[in-house]
């Protein structure tokens, strides 16, 4: 019985740690998305159009990734679909 309680406690700790890690990754991704949005706005102000790629908004810098290390997916809107 004690072994079962220990195993359940270890499993709960592991799941709590994973949840905390995921929460941190979500927070990191949200912060990075704000940075990407700001870079896109600056690019648009300078160039009078949106960039073709995320990397184009960050010249000379490493392209930002989400909290899990994945690249952001960006598709340019068609003509007349952005303000």
Protein Blocks (a to p, Z undefined) as FASTA:
>chain_A
ZZmmmmmmmmmmmmmmmmmmmmmmmmmmmmmmmmmmmmmmmmmmmnopacfbfklmmghi
acdddfkopacddddddehiaZZ
